[in-house]
Amino acid sequence: MTASLDLAPIGNCAVSALVDRCGRFVWACVPRVDGDPMFCALLSEASPAEAQTGVWAIDLIDQVKAEQQYERNTPILVTTLEDARGNALEIVDFCPRFRRRNRPHRPMAFVRIVRPLKGAPRIRVRLNPAVDYGAHAAARTSGSNHIRYLATSTLRLTTNAPVSNILEQRVFRLEAETVFFLGPDEEFGDDLIATVRAMRDNTRFYWRNWVRMLATPLEWQDSIIRAAITLKLCVYEETGAIVAALTTSIPEAPHSGRNWDYRFCWLRDAYYTVQALNRLGAADILEGYLGYLRNIVDATPSGRIQPVYGIGMEPILQEGEVTSLAGYRGMGPVRVGNQAHEHHQHDVYGQIVLSTAQAFYDTRLFRPAGMDDFLALESVGERAYEVYDKPDAGLWEFRNRAAPHTYSAIMCWAACDRLAGAARKLGAAARAEHWRRRADEMRLTIEREAWNAKLGRFAATLGGDEMDASLLQALDTRFLAADDPRFMATLAQLERDLRRGNYVLRYAAEDDFGKPETAFNFCTFWLIEALYLVGRRAEARALFEHMLSRRTSAGLLSEDCDLVTGEAWGNYPQTYSLAGMINCAVLLSEGWSTVR
C-alpha cells in the first residue's frame, strides 16, 4: 500500500497529526508543527502498513474493512476496523482542547481510545516515534504503566494496556476499552480512563461551541464547517501564526522536484485564511493573527517585511535537504526550511493592511484597532508606495527571476487604499487625503502599465505580456469591477490560456522547474468567484460542486490536483484551498431567507 494524501488531521492549535484511513498516525511533529516529525511514515521509504519507525498504528489482525468519520462539528476522529471473521473495533483519536482555569488548555498530547465493538478483535500496537527526521527510532524507557520516548521533546505514554505488549509489539486480544495518552513527561496522577473520557467530552464541547458561533452559509454546511475547523487546526495559537499546511515536501506533481516546506506562516496565505474565516464570523483567529502581525511590524523598523516567518516569528528559515527520509512515494527531496524568507515579495504589504483593516471597523473585537495601530501601519503603506512598481519574486515565488508583478502592485495599491479608509474612520482627514492621493496615483500607473493594448488584456507584469491566474484577484481587492470590459477581456483570455477543463493553472509558461503539470486549487476557486461575479452563476456552481467532489475522505484539499485524474498533490491540508472553498460557498449559497 503506497502513501496517500487521503488523511484526516487531528489537533488542538498546538500540535497536530495526520491519520490515514486505517487509523495510523503517519505524520506529527513535536514540539511544534514545524518541528522534528516524530511520526514520519508519510515520507518514509516503507509504506505505513509496513513502517517500523515513525508510525503509530493500531493494527487489527486480518483487517478487511475500514471506515472513518469525524464526530459532528469536531476534529475528533473515529476509525472503525473489521477483520475477516467479523470482529470489529473502534479507534477514537483527538488532541485535548478545552478551557481550564479560565484559559485555553491545549497540551502537547495525543489521545487514542480503542474499544471492541464486536467479537474479540486481535490487535498489535506499533508505537515507534522517530527522531532527526526519521534517521533512527527514539530511545525509550518504561515503567509499570508507561513508556517514555526520548524524542526532540520527551513524551510519556500512559496506558491501561499491558506495557510489554507495546514494547514487544505483541498481538493480543482487545477485550475492554483501552486508552493511550501520549503527552508531556509527567506522571498521570488521575484515573486514566475517567480523565480521558472527560477530555473527550470537554474537547467535543469546545469545538461544537466554536462551530455554533460560525455564520455558515445555508448550502454545503458540512463541507464548510470541516474546512473551518481544519483552518483553525493550522493556527499556532500561542503566537497567532497560521501555517500554510501541516506537511513538508509533498511534491506539487510526480517527480517534479517542487517539494517545499509549508510549515511556516506566509503572510499571504494567512491573509486569505483570516479573510475566509472572517466571512464566517470567526473573529478569534483574526485577533490572534493581528497580534502576530503587530509583532512582525514592530520587529522591522526598516520597513522591509519578509513574505514568510516562523510560527514563533523567526525571520531565518534556512532551507536544506534531509537524506534520512525518501520522500512521498520515494519522490524526494525532503526539504526543511524555506528559502522564501530571503525573497522580496511586495504583495505582503497589502496583505498586512488588508488583514488589519477590519479591526478599524469591527466592534466585536476585544482589541479594536486605534490610532496607534494606524500610525504603525503607515510604515507598511510607505513601503508599499515605494516598491509597488519595482521587481519582486511575485506571489508564486520565482527563485531565479524578478519582475514588477501586477498582483504585487495591486496589493500595494490596496494597502494605501485601505489606509485611506482607516484614516477616514478614525477622523484623521489629512492622513486620509494623503493615502487617497497615493492610492489614486498608483492606480493610474498600474492601469497604464499592466494593460497590454496589443493583446487587449491585462498582463501579469507591468509592461509585460504574461498570463497569470492572480489577475483574477483584481476583483477581490476591488481594483476592478466585474463589469469592467478590461476585466472581461482578461478573463476570456485567461480561460483560453490557463483553464484545463474543470481546473486552472497558476501560469502555463516554464519556470525554474519547467512547465507546471498540475492545477492549483486556489486558482480554480478564484475562477469560480469571477464566473459568479460576471453573471455566469450556473457555471460557477457546477465548477464548485466539481471541486467539492475532489476532496479527500476527510473533506479536505491539498494544494494541487492532477489535470486528468484529479489526484491530490502538494502539501496538505492546504489553507489556500480551504479558504477558497469557504469563500466560494459564502458567495454561491442561497440565502437563509429561502428556507421555508
CORZIWO-V642793 format. One line per field, one symbol per residue. phi: phi as a letter, one per 40 degrees, with the letter a starting at -180 (. if undefined). psi: psi as a letter, one per 30 degrees, with the letter a starting at -180 (. if undefined). burial: I if it has 24 or more other C-alpha atoms within 12 Angstrom, else O. A space follows every 10 residues. Layout:
phi->???
psi->???
burial->???
This chain:
phi->.ccaccbbcb iagbbaabbc ccgccbaabb cbccccccbb ddbccccdcb dbbgabbbcc cgcbaabaac cdfaccbbbb bbbccgcaab bbbabdaaca fgacbbccab bbbbacbagb cbbbbbbbcb bffgcaccca babcbabbbc cdbcbbcbac ccdcccdcfc caccbadbbb bbadcbcccc cccccccccc cccdcdcccc cccccccccf cdccccccdc dccccccdbg cbccacbbgc ccadfcgcbb cbcbbccccc dccccccccb gccccdcccc cccdcccccb ccgcbccabc ccgccbbdca bbbcbchdfg ccccbbgacd cccbbccccc ccccccddcc bcccccbccb cccccccccc ccccccbdbb cacgccfccb abacccdccc ccdccccccc ccccccgccc cccdcccccc ccdccccccc cbcccgacbc bcgbbcbacc cccccccgcb ccccdccdcc cccccccbcb gcbbccabcc bcbhcdbbcc dccccccddc dccchccccc cccccccccc ccccgbbccb accbcgccbg cacccdcccc ccdccccccc cccccb
psi->jlllgilkkl lggelllkkl fggkjfkkkl flfgakjejg feglellfff kfkhljkikk khkfkklklk kkhlgjkjkk kkafgfkllk kkklkkjlkk hglkjilikk kkjkkkekbi kklkjjjill lhhgelkkll llaeglkkki aekklkkklg lkeeeeeghk klkjflkkkk jjalikkjfl keeeeeeeee eeeeeeeeee effkillelh eeeeeeeeee eefgkjfeff lklelflkgj kflkhffijl jghljkfeee eeeeeeeefg gifeeeeeee eeeeeeeefi fffjklfkll fggkfjikkl kkffkfljhg ialjkklkff ffljjffeee feeeefeeff fjffkeilka eeeeeefeee eeeeeegfgl kaflfghkfg llljkeeeee eeeeeeefee eeeeefgiee eeeefeeeee eeeeeeeeff kjeefhlllf lkgaglkkff ffffeefgel lfgkfeeeee eeeeeeefki cglklelflk afgakkflkj eeeeeeeeee eefggieeee eeeeeeeefg llffglkael lkfefgkkll lkkkeeeeee eeeeeeefkk lfffk.
burial->OOIIIIIIII IIIIIIIIII IIIIIIIIII IIIIIIIIII IIIIIIIIIO IIIIIIIIII IOIOOIOIII IOIIIIIIII IIIOOOIIII IIIIIIIIOO OOOOOIIIII IIIIIIOOOO IIIIIIIIII IIIIIIIIOO OOOOIIIIII IIIIIIIIII IIIOIIIOOO OIIIOOIIII IIIIIOOIOO OIIOOIIOII OIIIIIIIOI IOOIIIIOII IIIIIIIIII IIIIIIIIII IIIIIIIIII IIIIOIIIII IIIIIIIIII IIIIIIIIII IIIIIIIIII IIIIIIIOOO OOIIIIIIII IIIOIOIOOO IIOIIIIIII IIIIIIIIII IIIIIIIIII IIIIIIIIII OOOOOOOIII OOIIOIIIII IIIIIIIIII IIIIIIIIOO OIIIIIIIII IIIIIIIIII IIIIOIOOOO IIOIIIOIII OIIOOIIOII IIOOOOIIII IIIIIIIIII IIIIIIIOII OIOOOIIIII IIIIIOOIII OIIIIIIIOO OOOOOIIIII IIIIIIIIII IIIIOOOOOI IOIIIOIIOI IIIIIIIIII IIIOOIIIII IIIIIIIIII IIIIIIIIIO OOOOOO
